[in-house]
Amino acid sequence: MYDWDKSTAMLAAQAPWWEPGAGSGYHALPFVPEGGVCFGTGAGGSIVLVDADRRMTVAYVMNKMAPGMIVCPIAAALVERVYSILNH
């Protein structure tokens, strides 16, 4: 069965995959720039993106959850538009 103490001890002993302050993401998204960017996606296409280099956060949450979608087109367009504004 589930052993909380054993599981948390194993997790605490795990070496980090990225150094503190480095961006991370578990899959590549073409509209996410390189650098100090960390992002996560959720069910239905939601996204949260933190860009430490530009000191900003972008979040989009779907009001309907659906399996299988990594990022919905609306969230992708929002992130692309924010970066296009910043780059002008």
DAJORA-V537975 format. One record per backbone hydrogen bond with DSSP energy under -1.0 kcal/mol. NH is the residue of the N-H (numbers start at 0). CO is the residue of the C=O. Records with the same first field share a line. If there is no record, write none. Layout:
NH = CO / CO
This chain:
6 = 2
7 = 3
8 = 4
9 = 5
10 = 6
11 = 7
12 = 8
21 = 18
31 = 28
36 = 34
37 = 49
38 = 23
39 = 47
41 = 45
43 = 65
44 = 41
46 = 59
47 = 39
48 = 57
49 = 37
50 = 55
51 = 35
55 = 50
57 = 48
59 = 46
71 = 44
75 = 71
76 = 72
77 = 73
78 = 74
79 = 75
80 = 76
81 = 77
82 = 78
83 = 79
84 = 80
85 = 81
86 = 82
87 = 84
